[in-house]
Amino acid sequence: MAKKGWATFPHAGKAYDFSGDKLAKAWAKLHAGDQEPFPDEATVAAWLKAHPKAGKEAGRLAGGLQDAWRAFHHGDFKAAFDAGEALGPVGASVATKAIGIHATYLVDREAEQLKRYELAAKLAEGAVKALPGEANSHYRLAFALGRYSQGISIAKALKQGIAGKVRDALDTALELAPRHAEAHTALALYHAEIINKIGAMIGGLTYGAKASEAESHIKTALKLTPDSPIAHIEYGNVLMLLHGDKQEDAAAAAYEKAAKLKPADAMEALDAAYAREQLE
């Protein structure tokens, strides 16, 4: 189902070549937002020692993971997803990120987007069981459920109890990785979207949503990743969700900042292109 109809990455990918040692050298910059550990053999071996059911042969898994991430950063999202999925729980992080980013930007049909977010959530749930000590096991689950929630509407997601699962996953991710900028961004949106949908008082009493928390988390994300287009895009979104037209100029300025940043990889190229499209 999800492997069919993968639209190709529409931007020139020559700049996003991370073959050989280039991946390790660029890793800190590429993963400043999600704090993904570099999957060398020692790291993968530690995962397998703690959770033997996650797989075998650390060297083979590490090589496969690195290739999957090379494909992701280059914009070969289908190859990244296929490789990650084939590696089982240790590949769930790259698989869920690949299918999630591709669905967000390169899938037009809402029904198909929802199917892919559901698949991403299923993979992430498996990772949570197999690798509960990894922040991104929890963050990828929150990401997939969050995107799914936006697709069906925040109101429906609240009624179905998805919001609580997203909040719990994000809280766990930040406990494990306090500098996880993407989790801070997602938590900012959690607060802002609930307040926008049902109001500050009910949102606060029922779901613990606070405008001050939204603003605090998104500012933390910007501080941690000032060169990340998505951090600025979501800052603009948080402003609009909380304040509407009163902050329209500031939100537009945030989008302009995102549009002008130099992308580090294919994902950031899609983020920046989205920002430019919204300003046209």
C-alpha positions in Angstrom: 0.0 0.0 0.0 2.4 2.7 1.2 5.2 1.7 -1.1 3.2 2.5 -4.2 3.1 6.0 -5.8 6.1 7.5 -4.2 6.5 10.9 -5.9 10.2 11.7 -6.4 12.0 14.5 -4.5 11.5 17.6 -6.8 14.6 19.6 -6.0 18.2 19.1 -7.1 19.8 16.5 -4.9 23.4 16.9 -5.8 24.0 19.2 -2.8 22.8 16.4 -0.5 25.4 13.8 -1.2 26.4 12.1 2.1 28.2 9.1 0.7 31.1 7.6 2.6 32.5 9.6 5.5 30.4 12.6 4.5 27.5 11.3 6.5 29.4 11.1 9.8 31.0 14.5 9.3 27.6 16.2 8.7 25.6 14.2 11.2 25.6 16.7 14.1 24.2 19.4 11.8 21.8 17.1 10.1 20.4 15.8 13.4 20.5 18.9 15.6 16.8 18.8 15.6 16.0 15.2 16.5 19.2 14.2 18.4 19.4 10.9 16.5 22.6 9.1 17.6 25.0 8.3 14.8 24.3 4.6 14.0 27.9 3.2 14.2 28.5 -0.4 15.2 29.1 0.5 18.8 25.8 2.4 19.2 23.8 -0.3 17.5 25.6 -3.0 19.6 24.5 -1.1 22.7 20.9 -1.1 21.5 21.0 -4.8 20.9 22.6 -5.6 24.2 19.9 -3.7 26.0 17.2 -5.2 23.8 18.3 -8.4 22.2 15.0 -8.9 20.4 15.6 -5.7 18.3 18.0 -7.7 16.0 21.3 -9.3 15.5 24.7 -8.5 13.8 25.4 -5.0 14.9 27.9 -4.3 12.1 25.4 -5.3 9.4 22.6 -3.3 11.0 24.8 -0.2 11.4 25.8 -0.3 7.7 22.2 -0.7 6.6 21.1 2.2 8.9 23.7 4.5 7.6 22.7 3.8 4.0 19.1 4.3 4.9 19.9 7.7 6.4 22.0 8.6 3.4 19.0 7.9 1.2 16.8 10.0 3.5 19.0 13.1 3.5 19.5 12.8 -0.3 15.7 12.8 -0.9 15.3 9.1 -1.8 12.5 8.7 0.7 11.1 5.4 -0.6 14.6 3.8 -0.5 15.1 5.2 3.1 11.7 3.8 4.1 12.2 0.4 2.5 15.7 0.0 4.1 14.6 1.2 7.5 11.5 -1.0 7.6 13.5 -4.1 6.5 15.9 -3.5 9.5 13.1 -3.9 12.1 12.9 -1.8 15.2 16.4 -0.3 14.8 15.3 1.0 11.4 12.0 2.4 12.6 13.3 5.9 13.2 14.5 6.4 9.7 11.5 4.6 8.2 9.0 6.6 10.1 10.7 9.9 9.3 11.0 9.0 5.6 7.4 8.1 5.2 6.2 10.9 7.4 8.1 13.7 5.6 7.2 12.3 2.2 3.5 12.1 3.1 3.6 15.6 4.4 5.0 17.3 1.3 4.8 14.9 -1.6 1.4 13.1 -1.2 -1.6 15.1 -2.3 -4.5 12.8 -1.4 -5.5 13.2 2.3 -6.7 9.6 2.5 -3.3 8.3 1.4 -1.5 10.7 3.8 -3.6 9.2 6.7 -2.7 5.7 5.6 1.0 6.5 5.7 0.8 8.2 9.1 -1.0 5.2 10.4 1.8 2.9 9.1 4.4 5.3 10.6 2.6 5.1 14.0 2.6 1.3 13.8 6.3 1.1 13.1 7.0 3.6 15.9 4.9 1.6 18.4 7.1 -1.4 17.6 10.2 0.7 18.3 8.8 1.9 21.6 8.4 -1.7 22.7 11.8 -2.8 21.4 13.9 0.4 22.2 12.1 2.3 24.9 15.3 4.0 26.0 15.6 5.8 22.7 14.1 9.3 22.6 13.1 8.9 18.9 11.1 5.8 19.5 8.7 8.0 21.4 9.1 11.1 19.3 8.4 9.3 16.0 5.2 8.0 17.5 4.2 11.5 18.6 5.1 12.8 15.1 3.0 10.2 13.3 0.0 10.5 15.6 0.3 14.3 15.5 0.2 14.4 11.7 -2.7 11.9 11.7 -4.5 14.2 14.2 -4.1 17.2 11.9 -5.4 15.2 9.0 -8.6 14.1 10.7 -9.0 17.4 12.6 -7.8 18.3 16.1 -11.3 18.1 17.4 -11.7 14.4 16.3 -8.3 13.6 17.6 -9.2 15.0 21.0 -12.4 12.9 21.1 -10.5 9.7 20.1 -7.9 10.2 22.9 -5.0 10.6 20.5 -3.9 13.9 22.1 -3.0 12.2 25.3 -0.9 9.7 23.5 0.9 12.4 21.7 1.6 14.4 24.9 2.8 11.3 26.8 5.2 10.4 23.9 6.6 13.9 23.7 7.1 14.1 27.4 9.0 10.8 27.4 11.1 11.9 24.4 12.1 15.1 26.2 12.9 13.3 29.4 15.3 11.1 27.4 16.6 14.0 25.3 16.0 17.5 26.7 17.7 19.1 23.7 15.3 17.5 21.2 14.3 20.6 19.3 11.7 18.8 17.2 10.0 17.4 20.3 9.9 20.9 21.7 8.4 22.2 18.5 5.7 19.4 18.5 4.9 20.1 22.2 4.5 23.8 21.4 2.0 22.9 18.6 0.2 20.5 21.0 -0.5 23.4 23.4 -1.3 25.9 20.7 -3.6 23.7 18.6 -5.7 22.7 21.6 -6.1 26.3 22.8 -7.0 27.4 19.2 -9.6 24.6 18.9 -11.4 24.6 22.3 -10.1 27.7 24.1 -7.6 28.4 26.8 -9.8 27.7 29.8 -11.2 24.3 28.7 -8.0 23.4 27.0 -6.0 24.1 30.2 -8.4 22.3 32.5 -8.9 19.2 30.3 -5.6 18.8 28.5 -3.2 21.0 30.5 -2.7 23.2 27.4 -1.1 26.6 28.1 -0.2 29.4 25.8 2.9 30.1 27.9 4.1 26.5 27.4 3.6 26.8 23.7 5.6 29.9 23.5 8.3 28.5 25.8 8.8 25.3 23.8 8.9 26.9 20.4 11.4 29.5 21.6 13.6 26.6 23.0 13.4 24.9 19.6 14.5 28.1 17.9 17.4 28.5 20.3 18.5 25.0 19.8 18.1 25.0 16.0 18.3 28.6 14.7 19.2 27.4 11.2 16.3 25.0 10.9 13.5 26.1 8.5 10.8 24.0 10.2 11.5 25.7 13.6 10.7 29.1 12.1 7.7 27.8 10.1 6.2 26.3 13.3 7.0 29.4 15.2 4.9 31.3 12.7 2.1 28.7 13.0 2.2 28.9 16.8 1.8 32.6 16.7 -1.2 32.4 14.4 -2.9 29.6 16.4 -2.5 31.6 19.6 -3.0 35.1 18.5 -4.5 35.1 15.0 -4.3 38.2 12.9 -2.7 40.2 15.7 0.6 38.3 15.0 0.2 37.9 11.3 3.2 40.2 10.5 5.5 38.3 12.9 4.3 35.0 11.5 5.0 36.1 8.0 8.5 37.2 9.1 9.1 33.7 10.6 8.1 32.2 7.2 10.4 34.6 5.4 13.3 33.6 7.6 12.6 29.9 6.9 12.4 30.5 3.2 15.8 32.2 3.1 17.7 29.6 5.2 20.1 27.3 3.3 18.8 23.7 3.5 21.1 21.1 5.0 19.4 18.2 3.3 16.3 17.2 1.3 13.9 17.5 4.2 15.0 21.0 4.9 14.8 21.8 1.2 11.1 20.7 1.3 10.6 22.8 4.5 12.0 25.9 2.9 10.1 25.4 -0.4 6.9 25.1 1.6 7.6 28.4 3.4 8.2 30.1 0.1 5.0 28.8 -1.3 3.0 30.2 1.6 4.4 33.6 1.0 3.5 33.8 -2.7 
